[in-house]
């Protein structure tokens, strides 16, 4: 009766060994890229530049700058809306940079796997 599965002698063939080395190299590149991304800053503004926010690659809000003219006690909603818009835009920039990094690192094979 023939053996099922595995490789003769339990050894990996050369192509599989090379594939494993490439996967390990890709993993190292991804980790390095993620570390670089974590310290990168993404800045966006809203309200005609009256609100400016910065987030880092870990999607942590690190700075908010408000121009005096946006701070109107009679119109808090405009300030709130401008802050939300600026934060969302900065987060979108961080997401795009992350997706671009993963696309470069994986050669387009970054997502879509069913597992």
C-alpha positions in Angstrom: 0.0 0.0 0.0 1.4 3.4 -1.0 2.0 6.2 1.6 -0.4 9.1 1.3 0.8 12.7 1.6 4.1 14.0 2.9 7.5 14.0 1.2 9.9 11.0 0.9 12.0 10.9 4.0 10.1 13.8 5.5 12.3 16.4 3.8 11.0 19.5 2.0 11.8 19.7 -1.6 14.0 22.6 -2.7 11.1 24.7 -4.1 9.2 24.4 -0.8 12.3 25.4 1.2 12.8 28.5 -1.1 9.1 29.4 -0.7 9.5 29.3 3.1 12.5 31.5 3.0 10.7 34.0 0.8 7.7 34.0 3.2 10.0 34.7 6.1 11.7 37.5 4.2 8.3 39.0 3.3 7.2 38.8 7.0 10.4 40.7 8.0 9.7 43.4 5.4 6.1 43.7 6.5 7.2 44.1 10.2 9.8 46.7 9.2 7.2 48.6 7.1 4.7 48.5 9.9 7.2 50.0 12.4 8.0 52.8 10.0 4.2 53.4 9.5 3.6 53.6 13.2 5.8 56.6 13.6 4.6 58.4 10.5 2.2 61.4 11.0 -0.8 62.1 8.9 -2.3 65.6 9.1 -5.6 66.8 7.8 -7.6 70.0 8.1 -11.2 71.0 7.9 -13.3 74.2 8.2 -11.1 76.0 5.7 -8.0 75.1 7.7 -9.4 76.3 11.0 -9.1 72.8 12.4 -6.0 70.7 11.9 -5.4 67.3 13.4 -2.6 64.8 13.3 -2.7 61.0 13.8 0.1 58.5 13.7 0.2 55.2 11.9 -1.2 53.4 14.9 -4.3 55.6 14.4 -3.7 57.6 17.6 -4.8 61.2 17.7 -1.6 63.1 18.5 -2.4 66.8 17.9 -5.3 69.1 17.4 -4.8 72.8 16.3 -7.7 75.2 16.4 -7.8 78.7 14.9 -9.5 81.3 17.1 -12.2 82.0 14.6 -13.5 78.4 14.8 -14.1 78.7 18.5 -17.5 80.3 18.8 -19.5 79.5 21.9 -22.7 80.2 20.0 -21.8 77.6 17.3 -20.3 74.6 18.9 -21.7 72.3 16.2 -19.5 73.8 13.5 -16.4 73.1 15.7 -17.5 69.6 16.4 -18.2 68.8 12.8 -14.9 70.3 11.7 -13.0 68.2 14.3 -14.8 65.0 13.2 -14.1 65.7 9.5 -10.4 66.4 10.1 -9.9 63.3 12.2 -11.7 61.1 9.7 -9.6 62.4 6.9 -6.4 61.9 8.8 -7.5 58.3 9.7 -8.3 57.7 6.0 -4.8 58.8 5.0 -3.3 56.4 7.6 -5.5 53.6 6.2 -4.4 54.4 2.6 -0.7 54.3 3.6 -1.2 51.0 5.4 -3.0 49.5 2.4 -0.3 50.8 0.1 2.4 49.3 2.3 0.7 45.9 2.4 0.2 46.0 -1.4 3.9 46.7 -2.0 5.0 44.1 0.5 2.8 41.3 -0.7 2.8 42.1 -4.4 -1.0 42.4 -4.5 -1.6 39.2 -2.5 -2.4 41.0 0.7 -6.0 40.2 1.3 -9.0 38.4 0.1 -8.0 35.0 1.6 -11.0 33.1 2.9 -9.2 32.3 6.2 
